[in-house]
Amino acid sequence: MAALRVARGLFRSCRGVQSVDYDARALFLGARRPVCTSSSDDISGCEGADGVRKAQFADAEVQEILTRITGLDLERVFKPIKRELKPPKYKLMTDAQLEEAVLRAREQAGKLLKMPLVVPERQPIDDVLAEDTILEGMDTAKHVFTDITFSTPHRERFIVVREPSGMLRKATWEERDRLIQVYFPKEGRKLTAPPIFNEENLKVMFRQDRHEEVLNHCLVQFEPDSADFKKVHTLAFEHLEQEAKYEVLRSTRFFGPLVWYLVTRRRVDGLLTDMLQRDRLQDALSLVRLFNLVHPQSDCALQAVQQQATGLDLLKIFADCESQKSGFIKLALQTYEHSGTDIVLTAPQSKPGISAQHLQTTHGELGIPDYRSF
Amino acid sequence: WLPSLLLKKYHGGHVVIRMALGGATNRPFYRIVAAYNKRSRDGKCIEQLGSYDPLPNIYNEKLVGFNYDRIKYWMGCGAHPTKPVAKLLGLAGFFPLHPMTVTEAERRRKAALTESKAENLSIVTLCL
């Protein structure tokens, strides 16, 4: 008898559960780490003013270039995070097992380095559904109606507001985010933005070189197309560009968006010089190629296409046309040319101190000049 | 026929969509619930379809949540909504506006008008 009641109870509770239909967007919004999907809205339209197709952030080629530039520093990706203290675990492995473990760690690192989406900023919603002035004076407070159907994606949820004046309107983006957090709470997200995202506090964090923490927190707290998200990212990237501290974000998931930000605003010089200083020739070439993809109408790109340039010629063309620090880039290129066949075209994973030492021992006095003198 | 009718658990009852009161002292909170008619107000329900918080929050909003999909299902099964639920659904735009909402709004406006008139009169008499 009791078993029957339990079974009936179970059946009743099961009836309420619907088949959850996750589409890619719902998964993206529900998951902690948003994955790159092709964005339907473009930054500057699919075609530029001249009808030439501009590269977008979500293109396969662009993504590939950005992942290559980001690099895969295992030490950096698996840096110890603050967790509760546990005694360390030791494992005894053979060489083969160790290699396998390193391989799996690389794959995991690749997944952790998935870049967050860069999408155009969202347009404010101001849609009025009904103007019922006969309801005026009904109440002193607004009524906010949310659709709690579990299977609708958050973007398509109906959230309407009935004002005391009787107007029925759609909720604004901020109201939407807050209410979706109320009814479908996401881990780590607060209802109101924590004070770390105020300008002064952000500056304090940047001074301490904690950009990655702030950007991770921002990812969890805000939607990728919200104004706050864009503002925090802009401030972080501007600070990095001014201080030329690209190494802070080098092997993190935000390096791609940083590079994209600089490339779309044509301020690639600092990054390029930093890469050449650290002997990352391959990365520099990828950067220039990305620049040509994004700005296909610029002098640099047109000349490159004309001359079918590859390798150092690309960098020379770029130095001539676009950069303000052309002096330093040309000098660096000369050093590479003089060193001749000693160029290692795969970007070294070593720290900059070691590479400078290596350069001194193999190339004598041709050390790396200080680019700030130009 | 009769024996089978008598063996049916609920006969003569029907499903209603109503508000079940919860919360604490001086702090009401309603759950919008599909339940059998004869059940107690806060007792076992068939399904919870939403919630209603009658006290406004710091943004001066009264939060109401509706699971429209399931409400449509139960209305299709012949559930009767009660007056407050129908009013809320009318305000939400899901149902047409309830006539009592309009009447209440008119009454409040009239009351506010008479109150302001009385205030003016009292101010005038004070001045004189």
Contacts between the chains, C-beta under 8 A, distances in Angstrom:
chain1	res1	chain2	res2	distance
A	12	B	46	7.3
A	15	B	47	7.9
A	16	B	47	5.3
A	16	B	70	7.5
A	18	B	69	7.7
A	129	B	93	6.1
A	130	B	93	6.4
A	132	B	97	6.6
A	134	B	102	5.4
A	134	B	105	6.4
A	134	B	106	7.6
A	135	B	91	7.9
A	135	B	97	7.5
A	135	B	101	6.5
A	135	B	102	6.9
A	135	B	105	5.0
A	136	B	105	6.6
A	136	B	109	7.1
A	137	B	105	5.7
A	137	B	108	5.0
A	137	B	109	4.5
A	137	B	112	6.4
A	138	B	101	6.7
A	138	B	104	6.7
A	138	B	105	4.3
A	138	B	108	6.8
A	139	B	62	7.8
A	140	B	56	7.9
A	140	B	60	7.7
A	141	B	56	3.8
A	141	B	60	5.0
A	141	B	61	6.5
A	141	B	62	5.2
A	142	B	56	7.9
A	142	B	60	6.2
A	142	B	61	4.9
A	142	B	62	7.1
A	143	B	61	7.3
A	143	B	62	5.1
A	143	B	64	5.9
A	143	B	88	7.6
A	143	B	91	5.5
A	143	B	92	7.5
A	144	B	61	4.7
A	144	B	62	7.0
A	144	B	63	5.5
A	144	B	64	6.7
A	145	B	64	5.0
A	145	B	65	7.7
A	145	B	66	6.2
A	145	B	88	7.9
A	145	B	91	7.5
A	145	B	92	4.0
A	145	B	93	7.7
A	146	B	63	7.4
A	146	B	64	7.2
A	146	B	65	4.8
A	146	B	66	7.3
A	147	B	65	7.9
A	147	B	66	6.4
A	147	B	67	7.4
A	147	B	68	5.4
A	148	B	50	5.9
A	148	B	65	4.4
A	148	B	66	6.5
A	148	B	67	4.7
A	149	B	67	5.5
A	149	B	68	6.2
A	149	B	69	4.5
A	149	B	70	7.6
A	150	B	67	7.9
A	151	B	69	7.8
A	158	B	68	7.4
A	160	B	92	6.5
A	160	B	93	6.2
A	161	B	61	7.6
A	162	B	91	4.9
A	162	B	92	7.1
A	162	B	93	7.9
A	166	B	105	7.8
A	168	B	91	8.0
A	168	B	93	5.4
A	179	B	63	7.3
A	182	B	63	6.9
A	183	B	65	5.8
